[in-house]
Amino acid sequence: MSQKEHNKSRLNPYKPSTIRADAQRDYEHYKATGEWSKKDPVVVKRTLRLLLITVVIFLVLGIILLLQAIGG
């Protein structure tokens, strides 16, 4: 597999059509069974970790800006 094909296959899950198809499949599963399909725990953990890091960065930046505004 060439580098270009490898990169294309890695980006495939992020294409809008793929995301839309996944959402449609999840919704059809929900309508049929009444429950959402389970997500991979590794993906959930990674997503929550990135969300936590993002929140911490914004809090630190906000505090720094506040301290600069007060300190003048």
DRENPA-3360 file (N, C-alpha, C; in nm, 2 decimals, always signed):
BEGIN
1 = MSQKEHNK = +0.09/-0.12/+0.00/+0.00/+0.00/+0.00/+0.09/+0.12/+0.00 ~ +0.07/+0.21/-0.09/+0.15/+0.33/-0.10/+0.11/+0.43/+0.01 ~ +0.19/+0.53/+0.03/+0.17/+0.62/+0.14/+0.04/+0.70/+0.12 ~ +0.02/+0.73/-0.01/-0.10/+0.81/-0.04/-0.23/+0.73/-0.01 ~ -0.23/+0.60/-0.05/-0.34/+0.51/-0.02/-0.36/+0.50/+0.13 ~ -0.25/+0.48/+0.20/-0.26/+0.47/+0.35/-0.32/+0.59/+0.41 ~ -0.28/+0.71/+0.37/-0.33/+0.83/+0.42/-0.48/+0.84/+0.39 ~ -0.52/+0.80/+0.27/-0.66/+0.81/+0.23/-0.74/+0.72/+0.31;
9 = SRLNPYKP = -0.69/+0.60/+0.34/-0.77/+0.50/+0.42/-0.78/+0.55/+0.56 ~ -0.68/+0.62/+0.62/-0.69/+0.67/+0.75/-0.79/+0.78/+0.76 ~ -0.80/+0.86/+0.66/-0.90/+0.98/+0.66/-1.04/+0.94/+0.63 ~ -1.06/+0.82/+0.57/-1.19/+0.77/+0.53/-1.30/+0.78/+0.64 ~ -1.27/+0.75/+0.77/-1.38/+0.76/+0.87/-1.42/+0.90/+0.89 ~ -1.34/+1.00/+0.85/-1.38/+1.14/+0.88/-1.45/+1.21/+0.77 ~ -1.47/+1.14/+0.66/-1.54/+1.20/+0.55/-1.68/+1.22/+0.59 ~ -1.74/+1.34/+0.54/-1.88/+1.36/+0.58/-1.98/+1.25/+0.54;
17 = STIRADAQ = -1.96/+1.19/+0.43/-2.05/+1.08/+0.38/-2.04/+0.96/+0.48 ~ -1.92/+0.93/+0.52/-1.90/+0.82/+0.62/-1.96/+0.85/+0.75 ~ -1.94/+0.98/+0.80/-2.00/+1.02/+0.93/-2.15/+1.01/+0.92 ~ -2.21/+1.06/+0.80/-2.35/+1.06/+0.78/-2.41/+0.92/+0.78 ~ -2.33/+0.83/+0.71/-2.38/+0.69/+0.71/-2.37/+0.62/+0.84 ~ -2.27/+0.65/+0.92/-2.26/+0.60/+1.06/-2.38/+0.65/+1.14 ~ -2.41/+0.78/+1.13/-2.52/+0.84/+1.21/-2.65/+0.77/+1.17 ~ -2.67/+0.76/+1.04/-2.79/+0.69/+0.99/-2.81/+0.55/+1.04;
25 = RDYEHYKA = -2.70/+0.48/+1.04/-2.70/+0.34/+1.09/-2.73/+0.33/+1.24 ~ -2.67/+0.43/+1.31/-2.69/+0.43/+1.46/-2.84/+0.47/+1.49 ~ -2.89/+0.56/+1.41/-3.03/+0.60/+1.43/-3.13/+0.48/+1.39 ~ -3.10/+0.41/+1.28/-3.18/+0.30/+1.25/-3.18/+0.19/+1.36 ~ -3.06/+0.17/+1.41/-3.05/+0.07/+1.52/-3.13/+0.12/+1.64 ~ -3.12/+0.25/+1.67/-3.20/+0.30/+1.78/-3.35/+0.29/+1.76 ~ -3.40/+0.31/+1.64/-3.54/+0.30/+1.61/-3.58/+0.15/+1.63 ~ -3.50/+0.06/+1.58/-3.53/-0.08/+1.59/-3.53/-0.14/+1.73;
33 = TGEWSKKD = -3.43/-0.10/+1.81/-3.41/-0.16/+1.94/-3.44/-0.07/+2.06 ~ -3.44/+0.06/+2.04/-3.47/+0.15/+2.15/-3.35/+0.19/+2.23 ~ -3.23/+0.14/+2.18/-3.11/+0.18/+2.26/-3.00/+0.22/+2.16 ~ -2.91/+0.31/+2.20/-2.80/+0.35/+2.11/-2.70/+0.24/+2.11 ~ -2.63/+0.23/+2.00/-2.52/+0.13/+1.99/-2.40/+0.17/+2.07 ~ -2.33/+0.07/+2.13/-2.22/+0.10/+2.22/-2.10/+0.15/+2.14 ~ -2.03/+0.24/+2.19/-1.91/+0.29/+2.13/-1.79/+0.22/+2.19 ~ -1.68/+0.21/+2.11/-1.56/+0.15/+2.16/-1.50/+0.23/+2.28;
41 = PVVVKRTL = -1.48/+0.16/+2.40/-1.43/+0.23/+2.52/-1.30/+0.31/+2.50 ~ -1.22/+0.26/+2.41/-1.09/+0.34/+2.38/-1.12/+0.47/+2.32 ~ -1.21/+0.47/+2.23/-1.25/+0.60/+2.16/-1.32/+0.69/+2.26 ~ -1.40/+0.64/+2.34/-1.47/+0.72/+2.44/-1.37/+0.78/+2.54 ~ -1.27/+0.70/+2.59/-1.17/+0.75/+2.68/-1.08/+0.86/+2.61 ~ -1.05/+0.83/+2.49/-0.96/+0.93/+2.42/-1.04/+1.06/+2.40 ~ -1.17/+1.05/+2.36/-1.25/+1.17/+2.34/-1.26/+1.25/+2.47 ~ -1.29/+1.18/+2.58/-1.30/+1.25/+2.71/-1.17/+1.31/+2.75;
49 = RLLLITVV = -1.06/+1.25/+2.73/-0.93/+1.30/+2.76/-0.90/+1.43/+2.69 ~ -0.93/+1.43/+2.55/-0.91/+1.55/+2.47/-1.00/+1.66/+2.52 ~ -1.12/+1.63/+2.55/-1.22/+1.73/+2.60/-1.16/+1.79/+2.73 ~ -1.12/+1.71/+2.82/-1.06/+1.76/+2.95/-0.94/+1.85/+2.93 ~ -0.85/+1.80/+2.84/-0.73/+1.88/+2.81/-0.77/+2.02/+2.75 ~ -0.87/+2.02/+2.66/-0.92/+2.14/+2.60/-0.98/+2.24/+2.71 ~ -1.06/+2.18/+2.79/-1.12/+2.27/+2.90/-1.01/+2.32/+2.99 ~ -0.91/+2.24/+3.03/-0.80/+2.29/+3.12/-0.73/+2.40/+3.05;
57 = IFLVLGII = -0.69/+2.38/+2.92/-0.62/+2.49/+2.85/-0.70/+2.62/+2.85 ~ -0.83/+2.61/+2.82/-0.91/+2.74/+2.81/-0.92/+2.80/+2.95 ~ -0.93/+2.72/+3.05/-0.93/+2.77/+3.19/-0.80/+2.84/+3.23 ~ -0.69/+2.78/+3.19/-0.56/+2.84/+3.22/-0.55/+2.97/+3.14 ~ -0.58/+2.97/+3.02/-0.58/+3.09/+2.94/-0.67/+3.20/+2.99 ~ -0.79/+3.16/+3.04/-0.88/+3.26/+3.09/-0.83/+3.32/+3.22 ~ -0.77/+3.24/+3.31/-0.71/+3.29/+3.43/-0.60/+3.38/+3.40 ~ -0.51/+3.35/+3.31/-0.40/+3.43/+3.27/-0.45/+3.57/+3.22;
65 = LLLQAIGG = -0.55/+3.57/+3.13/-0.61/+3.69/+3.08/-0.67/+3.77/+3.20 ~ -0.74/+3.71/+3.29/-0.80/+3.78/+3.40/-0.69/+3.84/+3.49 ~ -0.58/+3.77/+3.52/-0.47/+3.82/+3.60/-0.41/+3.94/+3.53 ~ -0.39/+3.93/+3.40/-0.33/+4.04/+3.32/-0.42/+4.17/+3.33 ~ -0.55/+4.14/+3.32/-0.65/+4.26/+3.32/-0.65/+4.32/+3.46 ~ -0.64/+4.24/+3.56/-0.64/+4.30/+3.70/-0.51/+4.37/+3.73 ~ -0.40/+4.30/+3.69/-0.26/+4.35/+3.72/-0.23/+4.48/+3.63 ~ -0.30/+4.49/+3.52/-0.28/+4.61/+3.44/-0.16/+4.62/+3.36;
% end
